[in-house]
Amino acid sequence: MSFLQFFVWGAWLITVGNYWFGTKQWSGAEFGAIFSTLGLSSILMPALTGIIADRWMNAERLYGILHIIGGLAIAYLPQVDSPSAFYWVIFAAMMCYMPTISLSNSIGYTILKSNNFDVVKVFPPIRVWGTVGFIVAMWITNLTGNKASANMFYISAFAAIVLGIYSFTMPACEPQNKTSKDASLIQSLGLNAFKLFADYKMALFFIFSMFLGGALQLTNMYGDTYLSEFEKIPQYADSFVVKYSTIIMSISQISETLFILAIPFFLKRFGIKQVMLISMLAWVLRFGLFAFGNPEGGLWMIILSCIVYGMAFDFFNISGSLFVETTTDSKIRSSAQGLFMMMSNGFGAFFGGLISGYVIDTYFTDNGQRDWHNIWLAFSAYALIIAIAFAVLFKHKHNPKDVESITH
């Protein structure tokens, strides 16, 4: 389940830019809107599907239905010939896909607990297979010559439908939250966590989560397209980077799995705030190294940028989650975690997709030619401003006991 869950995403997420800009030759501003569907779906759907799985339907059945419908939507994408129609079809697909990420976690936890497994020890190695699935899908898409082809969507759709059918064979995960039937709509949707905005430090944290969330998908949106467009420069046209850009980008996901292992050490040594700040500075490097990299003498910069991505992505998501876990009341902790994800992967990704598409198309594109050097420098400057503001404004004292209580 974990392998196929992220295989579905990895088959097209990194390479869709090549299809959009190369095969279809549509504009950049509209492409930003495509990635905003991930954020909008993350805002609208997880709470709703969570309520359905809590009250009315087995989680594994809902999970299967969503994957089958989402797979059919993805399979229809190659038939679409206009950017606006593409937007609505992929939006429908993401409305089905994004809630399955949290549902897959819930299903995994339920099955493991019902069989008396230690979830803390057993679940992380299972979840790693999700990242492996994402990487394998990227490699298949690239090595079969489909990184700019409509076939990437068929590969993704096939995996989604197979996973949807497979989910009906998994152990039953019946609705478990009986008390939710008496909960108010506000409590069910997790909206009671919004009262945390009354606390200055928490409000600041959530605002920074949104701003940094705007950066999270930028290299997923544009990274593979950036590497592929080196083919327009004669000396790089036949380079390894151009031919196997998706495989180069997969170093980012491999790095993710390795940096997860380093998080306990960094948290204990530096504390949650410093780890979040390290993440922001890593984003500065991620974008800055891309700005100066090239397929020959600057190849090391491209590879180092991909390695740094693991630190940039993991350190903020996990340390941010731990900050919420250690600073909020237990009664609203789950809702607070949902709010953190909503601000970073929801509102942040939504506005990041829309604004980046507009900015690139308006200020960094001339007759279809994108100025990647200055695009990445602009993104790097954005991350640096956030890091400096965070370091100055966000006050949080490191307490090793908080970290130990979670990591153990």
C-alpha positions as CSV (number, residue, x, y, z in Angstrom):
1,M,0.0,0.0,0.0
2,S,2.7,2.5,1.0
3,F,4.8,1.7,-2.1
4,L,1.9,2.2,-4.6
5,Q,0.5,5.2,-2.7
6,F,3.5,7.4,-3.6
7,F,4.2,5.6,-6.9
8,V,0.9,7.1,-8.2
9,W,2.3,10.6,-7.4
10,G,5.9,10.1,-8.4
11,A,4.9,8.9,-11.9
12,W,3.9,12.4,-13.0
13,L,4.5,15.0,-10.2
14,I,8.1,15.8,-11.1
15,T,7.8,15.4,-14.9
16,V,4.5,17.1,-15.6
17,G,6.3,20.4,-16.3
18,N,8.0,18.8,-19.3
19,Y,4.7,17.7,-20.6
20,W,3.2,21.1,-20.0
21,F,5.9,23.3,-21.3
22,G,7.5,20.9,-23.8
23,T,4.8,18.7,-25.3
24,K,1.9,21.1,-25.0
25,Q,3.8,24.4,-24.9
26,W,1.3,26.0,-22.6
27,S,2.2,29.1,-20.5
28,G,3.9,29.3,-17.1
29,A,1.2,31.3,-15.3
30,E,-1.4,28.6,-15.9
31,F,1.1,25.9,-14.9
32,G,1.3,27.5,-11.4
33,A,-2.5,27.1,-11.1
34,I,-2.1,23.3,-11.8
35,F,0.1,22.9,-8.7
36,S,-2.2,25.1,-6.6
37,T,-4.7,22.2,-6.9
38,L,-2.5,20.2,-4.5
39,G,-2.8,23.0,-1.9
40,L,-6.6,23.6,-2.5
41,S,-7.3,19.8,-2.2
42,S,-5.2,19.6,1.0
43,I,-7.4,22.4,2.5
44,L,-10.8,21.0,1.4
45,M,-10.7,17.2,1.5
46,P,-8.7,15.5,4.3
47,A,-11.0,16.7,7.1
48,L,-14.1,15.8,5.1
49,T,-12.9,12.3,4.3
50,G,-11.7,11.9,7.9
51,I,-15.2,12.5,9.1
52,I,-16.6,9.9,6.6
53,A,-14.1,7.3,7.7
54,D,-14.8,8.1,11.4
55,R,-18.5,7.9,11.2
56,W,-19.9,6.0,8.2
57,M,-17.5,4.0,6.1
58,N,-14.6,1.6,6.5
59,A,-11.4,3.5,5.9
60,E,-9.9,1.0,3.5
61,R,-13.1,1.0,1.3
62,L,-13.2,4.8,1.1
63,Y,-9.4,4.7,0.3
64,G,-10.1,2.3,-2.5
65,I,-13.0,4.3,-4.0
66,L,-10.9,7.5,-4.0
67,H,-8.0,5.9,-5.7
68,I,-10.1,4.3,-8.4
69,I,-12.0,7.6,-9.2
70,G,-8.7,9.5,-9.0
71,G,-7.0,7.0,-11.3
72,L,-9.8,7.4,-13.9
73,A,-9.4,11.2,-13.8
74,I,-5.6,10.9,-14.3
75,A,-6.1,8.5,-17.2
76,Y,-8.3,11.1,-18.9
77,L,-5.7,13.9,-18.7
78,P,-4.0,12.9,-22.1
79,Q,-7.3,13.5,-23.8
80,V,-7.4,17.1,-22.6
81,D,-6.3,19.8,-25.1
82,S,-6.7,23.1,-23.2
83,P,-5.0,24.4,-20.0
84,S,-8.3,25.3,-18.4
85,A,-9.8,21.8,-19.0
86,F,-6.5,20.2,-17.7
87,Y,-6.8,22.3,-14.6
88,W,-10.3,21.0,-13.7
89,V,-9.4,17.4,-14.5
90,I,-6.3,17.4,-12.4
91,F,-8.1,19.2,-9.7
92,A,-10.7,16.4,-9.6
93,A,-7.8,13.9,-9.5
94,M,-6.1,15.7,-6.6
95,M,-9.4,16.0,-4.7
96,C,-9.4,12.2,-4.7
97,Y,-5.6,11.7,-4.2
98,M,-4.6,14.2,-1.4
99,P,-6.9,12.8,1.3
100,T,-5.6,9.3,0.6
101,I,-2.2,10.3,2.1
102,S,-3.6,10.7,5.6
103,L,-6.0,7.8,5.0
104,S,-3.1,5.5,4.2
105,N,-1.5,6.5,7.5
106,S,-4.8,5.8,9.4
107,I,-5.2,2.4,7.8
108,G,-1.6,1.5,8.5
109,Y,-1.9,2.5,12.2
110,T,-5.3,0.7,12.6
111,I,-4.1,-2.6,11.1
112,L,-0.8,-2.6,13.0
113,K,-2.5,-1.8,16.3
114,S,-5.2,-4.5,15.8
115,N,-2.4,-7.0,15.4
116,N,-0.5,-5.8,18.5
117,F,2.5,-4.3,16.7
118,D,4.6,-1.5,18.2
119,V,3.5,1.3,15.8
120,V,6.5,3.6,16.7
121,K,9.0,0.9,15.7
122,V,7.1,-0.8,12.9
123,F,5.5,2.0,10.9
124,P,8.5,4.1,9.9
125,P,10.2,1.3,7.9
126,I,6.8,0.7,6.2
127,R,6.5,4.4,5.4
128,V,9.9,4.4,3.8
129,W,8.5,2.2,1.1
130,G,6.4,5.2,0.1
131,T,9.5,7.2,-0.8
132,V,10.9,4.1,-2.6
133,G,7.7,3.9,-4.6
134,F,8.0,7.6,-5.5
135,I,11.6,7.1,-6.7
136,V,10.8,3.9,-8.7
137,A,8.0,5.7,-10.5
138,M,10.3,8.6,-11.4
139,W,13.0,6.2,-12.7
140,I,10.4,4.2,-14.8
141,T,9.0,7.4,-16.3
142,N,12.5,8.6,-17.3
143,L,14.0,5.3,-18.4
144,T,11.0,4.4,-20.6
145,G,11.3,7.8,-22.4
146,N,8.1,9.1,-21.0
147,K,9.2,12.2,-19.0
148,A,7.4,14.5,-21.5
149,S,4.8,12.0,-22.7
150,A,1.2,11.4,-21.9
151,N,2.1,7.9,-20.9
152,M,3.2,9.1,-17.5
153,F,-0.4,9.7,-16.7
154,Y,-1.4,6.1,-17.8
155,I,1.4,4.7,-15.6
156,S,0.1,6.7,-12.7
157,A,-3.6,5.8,-13.4
158,F,-2.8,2.1,-13.7
159,A,-1.0,2.1,-10.3
160,A,-3.9,4.0,-8.7
161,I,-6.6,1.6,-10.0
162,V,-4.5,-1.4,-8.9
163,L,-4.1,0.1,-5.5
164,G,-7.8,0.9,-5.3
165,I,-8.8,-2.7,-6.1
166,Y,-6.1,-4.1,-3.7
167,S,-7.4,-1.9,-0.8
168,F,-10.7,-3.9,-0.8
169,T,-8.6,-7.0,0.1
170,M,-7.0,-5.4,3.2
171,P,-8.2,-6.0,6.8
172,A,-11.3,-4.1,7.7
173,C,-10.8,-0.7,9.3
174,E,-14.2,0.1,10.7
175,P,-15.2,3.6,12.0
176,Q,-13.6,3.9,15.4
177,N,-14.2,7.4,16.6
178,K,-17.6,6.9,18.2
179,T,-17.5,10.1,20.2
180,S,-17.3,12.1,16.9
181,K,-21.0,11.5,16.4
182,D,-21.7,13.9,19.3
183,A,-19.0,16.4,18.3
184,S,-19.9,19.7,16.7
185,L,-19.2,20.4,13.1
186,I,-16.5,22.8,14.1
187,Q,-14.8,20.1,16.2
188,S,-15.2,17.5,13.5
189,L,-13.5,19.7,10.9
190,G,-10.7,20.6,13.3
191,L,-11.6,24.3,13.1
192,N,-11.4,24.6,16.9
193,A,-7.6,24.7,16.5
194,F,-7.9,28.1,14.9
195,K,-8.2,29.6,18.4
196,L,-4.4,29.0,18.6
197,F,-4.0,32.1,16.4
198,A,-4.8,34.1,19.6
199,D,-1.4,33.1,20.9
200,Y,1.3,35.3,19.4
201,K,4.0,32.6,19.1
202,M,1.6,30.0,17.6
203,A,0.2,32.5,15.2
204,L,3.7,33.4,14.1
205,F,4.6,29.8,13.7
206,F,1.6,29.1,11.5
207,I,2.2,32.2,9.4
208,F,5.8,31.1,8.8
209,S,4.5,27.6,8.0
210,M,2.4,29.1,5.2
211,F,5.3,31.2,3.8
212,L,7.7,28.3,3.8
213,G,5.0,26.0,2.4
214,G,5.0,28.2,-0.6
215,A,8.6,27.0,-1.3
216,L,7.9,23.3,-0.7
217,Q,6.6,22.4,-4.2
218,L,8.7,24.9,-6.3
219,T,11.4,22.4,-7.2
220,N,8.8,19.7,-7.8
221,M,7.0,22.1,-10.1
222,Y,10.0,23.4,-12.1
223,G,13.1,21.2,-11.2
224,D,12.8,18.6,-14.0
225,T,11.8,21.2,-16.6
226,Y,14.8,23.3,-15.6
227,L,17.2,20.4,-16.1
228,S,15.6,19.3,-19.3
229,E,15.8,22.8,-20.8
230,F,19.6,22.6,-20.8
231,E,19.1,20.8,-24.1
232,K,18.5,24.2,-25.7
233,I,22.2,25.0,-25.0
234,P,24.2,23.1,-27.7
235,Q,27.1,22.1,-25.4
236,Y,24.7,20.5,-22.9
237,A,22.1,19.0,-25.4
238,D,23.4,15.4,-25.1
239,S,24.5,15.5,-21.5
240,F,23.5,12.9,-18.8
241,V,21.6,15.6,-16.9
242,V,19.3,16.3,-19.9
243,K,18.7,12.7,-20.8
244,Y,18.2,11.5,-17.2
245,S,16.9,14.6,-15.5
246,T,14.2,12.7,-13.5
247,I,16.8,10.3,-12.2
248,I,19.0,13.3,-11.1
249,M,15.9,14.8,-9.4
250,S,15.3,11.5,-7.6
251,I,18.4,12.1,-5.5
252,S,16.2,14.6,-3.6
253,Q,13.9,11.8,-2.5
254,I,16.8,9.5,-1.7
255,S,18.2,12.3,0.5
256,E,14.9,12.6,2.2
257,T,15.1,9.0,3.5
258,L,18.6,9.6,4.9
259,F,18.0,12.9,6.6
260,I,15.0,11.4,8.4
261,L,17.5,9.3,10.3
262,A,19.5,12.4,11.3
263,I,16.6,14.3,12.8
264,P,16.7,12.9,16.4
265,F,20.4,13.9,16.7
266,F,19.8,17.5,15.3
267,L,16.7,18.0,17.5
268,K,18.5,16.9,20.7
269,R,21.6,18.9,19.9
270,F,20.1,22.2,18.5
271,G,16.4,22.2,19.5
272,I,13.3,22.7,17.5
273,K,13.7,26.3,16.5
274,Q,17.3,25.9,15.3
275,V,16.4,22.8,13.3
276,M,13.5,24.8,11.6
277,L,16.0,27.6,10.9
278,I,18.5,25.1,9.4
279,S,15.7,23.9,7.1
280,M,15.0,27.5,5.9
281,L,18.7,28.1,5.2
282,A,18.8,24.7,3.4
283,W,16.1,26.1,1.1
284,V,18.3,29.1,0.4
285,L,21.0,26.6,-0.7
286,R,18.6,24.4,-2.6
287,F,17.5,27.2,-4.9
288,G,20.9,29.0,-4.9
289,L,22.8,25.9,-6.1
290,F,20.3,25.4,-8.9
291,A,20.9,29.0,-10.0
292,F,24.6,28.4,-10.6
293,G,24.6,24.8,-11.6
294,N,25.1,23.3,-15.1
295,P,25.4,19.8,-16.6
296,E,29.3,20.0,-16.8
297,G,31.5,22.0,-14.5
298,G,28.5,22.9,-12.3
299,L,27.1,19.3,-12.0
300,W,28.2,19.1,-8.4
301,M,26.0,22.1,-7.6
302,I,23.0,20.4,-9.0
303,I,23.7,17.1,-7.2
304,L,24.4,19.0,-3.9
305,S,21.2,20.9,-4.3
306,C,19.3,17.6,-4.5
307,I,21.1,16.3,-1.4
308,V,20.3,19.5,0.5
309,Y,16.6,19.1,-0.4
310,G,16.3,16.2,2.1
311,M,17.4,18.5,5.0
312,A,15.2,21.4,3.7
313,F,12.0,19.3,3.4
314,D,12.3,16.9,6.4
315,F,13.7,19.2,9.0
316,F,10.8,21.7,8.7
317,N,8.0,19.2,8.4
318,I,9.1,17.0,11.2
319,S,10.4,19.6,13.6
320,G,7.3,21.8,12.9
321,S,5.1,18.8,13.8
322,L,7.1,18.2,17.0
323,F,6.7,21.9,17.9
324,V,2.9,21.6,17.6
325,E,3.0,18.3,19.6
326,T,4.9,19.8,22.5
327,T,3.2,23.2,22.8
328,T,-0.5,22.6,22.3
329,D,-3.2,21.2,24.7
330,S,-3.8,17.5,24.2
331,K,-7.5,18.1,23.6
332,I,-6.8,20.0,20.3
333,R,-3.5,18.4,19.4
334,S,-4.8,16.4,16.5
335,S,-6.6,19.5,15.2
336,A,-3.5,21.6,15.6
337,Q,-1.5,19.1,13.6
338,G,-4.1,19.3,10.9
339,L,-3.9,23.1,11.0
340,F,-0.1,22.9,10.6
341,M,-0.5,20.7,7.5
342,M,-3.3,23.0,6.2
343,M,-1.1,26.1,6.5
344,S,2.0,24.6,4.9
345,N,0.8,22.0,2.4
346,G,-2.6,23.7,1.9
347,F,-2.6,27.5,1.9
348,G,1.2,27.7,1.4
349,A,1.2,25.4,-1.6
350,F,-1.9,27.0,-3.1
351,F,-0.6,30.5,-3.0
352,G,3.0,29.4,-3.8
353,G,1.8,27.7,-7.0
354,L,-0.4,30.6,-8.2
355,I,2.1,33.4,-7.4
356,S,5.2,31.6,-8.6
357,G,3.5,30.8,-12.0
358,Y,2.6,34.4,-12.4
359,V,6.0,35.8,-11.3
360,I,7.9,33.5,-13.6
361,D,5.7,34.1,-16.6
362,T,5.6,37.9,-16.1
363,Y,9.1,38.8,-15.0
364,F,11.4,35.9,-16.0
365,T,10.0,34.6,-19.4
366,D,10.8,36.2,-22.8
367,N,9.3,34.6,-25.9
368,G,8.9,31.3,-24.2
369,Q,12.5,31.3,-22.9
370,R,12.8,31.1,-19.1
371,D,15.6,32.8,-17.2
372,W,16.3,30.0,-14.8
373,H,19.4,31.6,-13.2
374,N,17.4,34.5,-11.9
375,I,14.3,32.4,-11.2
376,W,16.2,30.3,-8.8
377,L,18.0,33.4,-7.3
378,A,14.6,35.0,-6.7
379,F,13.4,31.8,-4.9
380,S,16.6,31.7,-2.9
381,A,16.2,35.4,-1.8
382,Y,12.6,34.6,-0.8
383,A,13.8,31.7,1.4
384,L,16.6,33.9,2.9
385,I,14.1,36.7,3.8
386,I,11.9,34.1,5.6
387,A,14.9,32.7,7.4
388,I,16.1,36.0,8.7
389,A,12.6,37.1,9.8
390,F,12.0,33.8,11.5
391,A,15.4,34.0,13.4
392,V,14.5,37.5,14.6
393,L,10.8,37.3,15.3
394,F,10.2,33.7,16.5
395,K,11.2,33.1,20.2
396,H,11.3,29.6,21.5
397,K,13.6,28.2,24.2
398,H,15.1,24.7,23.6
399,N,13.9,22.1,26.2
400,P,15.6,18.7,25.6
401,K,12.9,17.0,27.7
402,D,10.3,18.0,25.1
403,V,12.2,16.4,22.3
404,E,13.0,13.2,24.3
405,S,9.3,12.8,25.2
406,I,8.4,12.6,21.5
407,T,11.4,10.8,20.0
408,H,11.3,8.0,22.6
